């Protein structure tokens, strides 16, 4: 075996070990995060002993762990996985490192749907408890459907999808601003709180269903790794020469990422930083091979969400800073540091 092949194998082993180490660190932080809260009888060590079955919890401790803290941390993990995976797929299929569910219009569609439910009382369902969630989910998918249809009418290039997505983002934002202008103070407060992004809204049943949906979509995301590698190596022409249909692949990926993103932000509100930053952080570790980039992005997304949410709950307790805000405040400088360090 020549030196080049040996180096490639060694680099691949290091990358896989890095992903495994990041997974272990994320699990450790999850246990640490479950142990953080206002209850003096449930510190990190006591919580860990209860989780691993060493100690028997009383009813109050059990309710705090399994009904309050565990759903929140699980939502952070699943939400981070879904948004980061969606970001990696979008950046890969459209060939633009600045693309994310937030910039392509998925989040703006969800914001429009929630604003219609909050301000006008319009919803696609007649269940008040699900009005905002259902609207956010439906309108985010509707935006992506419009982007795909208009993109096909214009051309089959990646740029057309991006430009149309940006235009629809501005249109949706303008409609939301108009609704805010006519909204009452109570409606404005509710809409602002939804737009911050929070992991406290879904209950355990909601989180379990979200987990099943996201995990069920992940194998489909990994299936496009080879196609995305071909596209990133030589563009559309090279991908076509290897048997890949770029147009069909983009349509399928946009639909998949819209589903993954909508399932999460319909319950949590707007969380935009993870889908943009996690894939870039993953590239620093594993490079541009999507077979490793997609899993690494998913783990990085979960890691970022847990860190941001834990800091948001503990830094200014009992005041809780929404995870969407904390991700931008803390993750932004860290993201810039990694990019500047990579450029050295």
C-alpha positions in Angstrom: 0.0 0.0 0.0 1.4 3.4 -1.0 1.9 6.3 1.4 -1.0 8.2 -0.1 -3.4 5.4 0.6 -2.0 4.9 4.1 -2.5 8.6 4.8 -6.1 8.5 3.5 -6.9 5.6 5.8 -5.3 7.2 8.8 -7.1 10.5 8.2 -10.4 8.6 7.9 -9.8 6.8 11.2 -9.0 10.1 12.9 -12.2 11.6 11.6 -14.3 8.7 12.7 -12.7 8.8 16.2 -13.4 12.5 16.3 -17.1 11.9 15.6 -17.2 9.2 18.2 -15.5 11.5 20.8 -18.0 14.3 20.0 -20.9 11.8 20.5 -19.5 10.8 23.9 -19.1 14.4 24.9 -22.6 15.2 23.8 -24.0 12.3 25.9 -22.0 13.5 28.9 -23.3 17.1 28.4 -26.8 15.8 28.2 -26.5 14.1 31.6 -24.9 17.2 33.0 -27.7 19.4 31.5 -30.5 17.2 33.0 -28.8 17.7 36.4 -29.0 21.5 36.1 -32.0 23.2 37.6 -33.5 25.0 40.6 -34.2 21.9 42.6 -31.6 21.6 45.4 -32.2 17.9 45.8 -31.4 17.1 42.1 -27.8 18.1 41.3 -25.8 16.5 38.6 -24.6 13.5 40.6 -28.0 12.7 42.1 -29.6 13.0 38.7 -27.0 10.7 37.1 -27.5 8.1 39.8 -31.2 8.2 39.2 -30.9 7.9 35.5 -28.6 4.9 35.7 -30.9 3.2 38.3 -28.5 3.5 41.2 -30.8 5.6 43.3 -34.6 5.4 43.6 -36.3 8.8 43.0 -39.3 10.0 44.9 -42.4 11.2 43.0 -41.3 14.8 42.8 -37.8 14.0 41.6 -39.2 11.6 39.0 -41.6 14.3 37.7 -38.8 16.9 37.5 -36.5 14.6 35.6 -38.8 12.8 33.2 -41.5 15.4 32.7 -39.6 18.6 32.7 -35.8 18.2 32.1 -35.7 15.1 30.0 -38.1 16.2 27.3 -36.2 19.5 27.0 -32.8 17.9 26.6 -34.2 15.3 24.2 -35.8 18.1 22.2 -32.4 19.9 22.1 -30.7 16.7 20.8 -33.3 15.9 18.2 -33.8 19.5 17.1 -30.1 20.0 16.7 -29.8 16.8 14.7 -32.6 17.8 12.4 -31.6 21.4 11.8 -27.9 20.7 11.3 -28.6 17.8 8.9 -31.0 20.0 7.0 -28.4 22.7 6.8 -25.7 20.3 5.5 -28.0 18.9 2.9 -29.1 22.3 1.7 -25.5 23.6 1.5 -24.5 20.5 -0.4 -27.2 20.3 -3.0 -27.3 24.1 -3.7 -23.5 24.6 -3.5 -23.7 27.6 -1.2 -22.2 27.7 2.3 -24.6 30.5 3.4 -27.7 28.5 2.8 -29.7 27.2 5.7 -33.4 26.5 6.6 -33.5 30.1 7.9 -32.2 31.7 4.7 -34.0 29.5 2.2 -37.5 30.4 3.5 -38.5 27.4 5.6 -38.4 29.4 8.8 -40.0 32.5 7.3 -42.9 30.3 6.2 -43.3 28.9 9.7 -43.2 32.5 11.1 -45.9 33.5 8.7 -48.1 30.6 9.7 -47.7 31.3 13.4 -48.5 35.0 12.8 -51.7 34.2 11.0 -52.8 31.9 13.8 -51.8 34.4 16.6 -53.0 37.7 15.1 -55.9 36.7 12.8 -56.9 33.4 14.5 -56.6 31.6 11.1 -55.5 28.0 11.3 -55.7 24.9 9.1 -57.0 23.0 12.1 -59.9 23.7 14.5 -58.0 22.6 17.6 -56.8 25.8 19.5 -53.9 24.0 21.2 -52.5 22.9 17.8 -53.3 26.0 15.8 -49.9 27.6 15.9 -48.0 24.3 15.5 -50.2 23.2 12.5 -49.9 26.5 10.8 -46.1 26.8 11.2 -45.7 23.2 9.8 -48.0 23.7 6.9 -46.8 27.1 5.8 -43.1 26.2 6.0 -43.8 23.2 3.7 -45.9 25.5 1.4 -43.0 27.9 1.0 -40.7 25.1 -0.1 -43.3 23.8 -2.5 -43.5 27.3 -4.1 -39.7 27.6 -4.2 -39.5 24.3 -6.0 -42.2 25.1 -8.5 -40.9 28.6 -9.3 -37.4 27.3 -9.5 -38.5 24.7 -12.1 -40.2 27.4 -14.1 -37.1 29.6 -14.1 -34.4 27.1 -14.6 -32.8 24.0 -13.0 -29.8 25.8 -11.6 -29.1 25.9 -7.9 -29.0 29.7 -7.9 -32.7 30.0 -9.0 -33.8 28.1 -5.8 -31.7 30.3 -3.6 -32.8 33.6 -5.2 -36.5 32.6 -5.1 -36.1 31.5 -1.5 -34.6 34.8 -0.5 -37.5 36.7 -2.3 -40.1 34.6 -0.6 -38.4 35.2 2.7 -38.7 38.9 2.2 -42.3 38.7 1.2 -43.2 36.5 4.2 -41.3 38.9 6.5 -43.3 41.8 5.1 -46.6 40.1 5.7 -45.6 39.2 9.2 -44.6 42.9 9.8 -48.0 44.1 8.5 -49.7 41.6 10.9 -47.6 42.9 13.8 -48.6 46.4 13.0 -52.3 45.6 13.6 -51.7 43.2 16.4 -52.6 43.9 20.1 -49.9 44.0 22.8 -50.8 40.5 23.9 -50.6 39.2 20.4 -47.2 40.9 19.8 -45.9 39.4 23.0 -47.0 35.9 22.0 -45.6 36.3 18.5 -42.2 37.6 19.8 -42.0 34.8 22.3 -42.6 32.2 19.6 -40.0 33.8 17.3 -37.3 33.5 19.9 -37.2 29.7 19.8 -37.7 27.7 23.0 -37.3 24.0 23.9 -39.8 24.2 26.8 -43.0 24.1 24.6 -43.1 20.4 23.5 -44.1 17.9 26.1 -42.7 14.4 26.3 -45.3 12.9 24.0 -44.6 15.6 21.4 -40.8 15.1 21.7 -41.1 11.3 21.3 -43.2 11.7 18.1 -40.7 14.3 16.8 -37.8 11.9 17.6 -39.5 9.1 15.7 -40.1 11.3 12.6 -36.6 12.8 12.5 -34.8 9.5 13.1 -37.0 7.9 10.4 -35.8 10.6 7.9 -32.1 10.3 8.7 -31.4 7.2 6.6 -32.9 9.0 3.6 -30.5 11.9 4.2 -27.5 9.6 4.3 -28.6 7.9 1.1 -27.7 11.0 -0.9 -24.1 11.2 0.4 -22.5 9.8 -2.8 -24.6 12.0 -5.0 -23.7 15.1 -3.0 -20.0 14.1 -3.2 -20.3 13.9 -6.9 -22.0 17.3 -7.1 -19.5 19.0 -4.8 -16.5 17.6 -6.8 -17.4 18.8 -10.2 -20.8 20.6 -10.3 -23.8 19.5 -12.3 -22.0 18.4 -15.4 -19.7 16.0 -13.4 -22.7 14.7 -11.4 -24.6 14.0 -14.5 -21.7 12.0 -15.9 -21.7 9.8 -12.9 -25.5 9.1 -13.3 -26.8 11.7 -10.8 -29.8 13.8 -11.7 -29.1 17.1 -10.0 -32.5 18.6 -10.6 -34.3 15.6 -9.1 -31.9 15.4 -6.3 -32.3 19.0 -5.3 -36.1 18.6 -5.4 -35.9 15.6 -3.1 -33.4 17.1 -0.7 -35.4 20.3 -0.4 -38.6 18.4 0.4 -36.7 16.2 2.9 -35.0 19.2 4.6 -38.3 21.1 4.7 -39.9 18.1 6.5 -37.1 17.8 9.0 -37.0 21.5 9.7 -40.8 22.0 9.9 -41.3 19.2 12.3 -38.9 20.9 14.8 -39.6 24.6 14.4 -43.4 24.1 14.4 -43.0 23.2 18.1 -39.9 25.2 19.2 -40.2 28.4 17.2 -37.4 29.9 15.1 -34.0 28.5 15.7 -31.7 29.5 12.8 -28.0 29.4 13.8 -27.6 25.6 14.0 -28.5 24.9 10.4 -25.9 27.4 9.2 -23.0 26.8 11.6 -23.0 23.1 12.5 -22.1 21.9 8.9 -19.2 24.4 8.8 -17.9 23.2 12.2 -18.2 19.6 11.0 -16.2 20.4 7.8 -13.3 21.5 10.0 -13.1 18.0 11.5 -14.1 15.7 8.6 -13.8 17.7 5.4 -16.3 17.7 2.6 -17.0 14.0 2.4 -20.8 13.9 3.0 -20.6 10.3 4.2 -19.0 11.7 7.3 -20.1 15.3 7.1 -23.8 14.6 7.6 -23.4 12.5 10.8 -20.8 14.9 12.1 -23.1 17.9 11.4 -25.9 16.1 13.2 -23.8 15.5 16.3 -22.5 19.1 16.3 -26.0 20.4 16.0 -27.1 18.4 19.1 -24.0 19.6 21.0 -24.6 23.2 20.2 -28.2 23.1 21.2 -27.5 21.4 24.5 -24.7 23.9 25.4 -26.8 26.9 24.4 -29.9 25.8 26.2 -28.0 24.8 29.4 -26.3 28.2 29.5 -29.6 29.9 28.8 -31.2 28.2 31.8 -28.4 28.7 34.3 -26.5 31.9 33.6 -29.3 34.2 34.7 -31.5 31.8 36.7 -34.4 32.0 37.4 -34.7 34.0 34.1 -34.4 31.6 31.1 -32.9 33.0 27.9 -34.4 31.3 24.8 -32.2 28.8 23.1 -32.5 30.6 19.8 -31.0 33.8 21.3 -28.3 32.0 23.2 -27.2 30.1 20.0 -26.5 33.4 18.2 -24.9 35.1 21.2 -22.6 32.3 22.2 -22.3 30.3 19.0 -21.6 33.2 16.7 -18.2 34.3 18.1 -17.2 30.6 18.5 -18.1 30.0 14.9 -16.0 33.0 13.7 -13.1 31.8 15.8 -13.1 28.4 14.2 -13.3 29.9 10.7 -10.4 32.3 11.4 -8.4 29.5 13.0 -9.0 27.3 9.9 -7.7 30.1 7.7 -4.3 30.3 9.6 
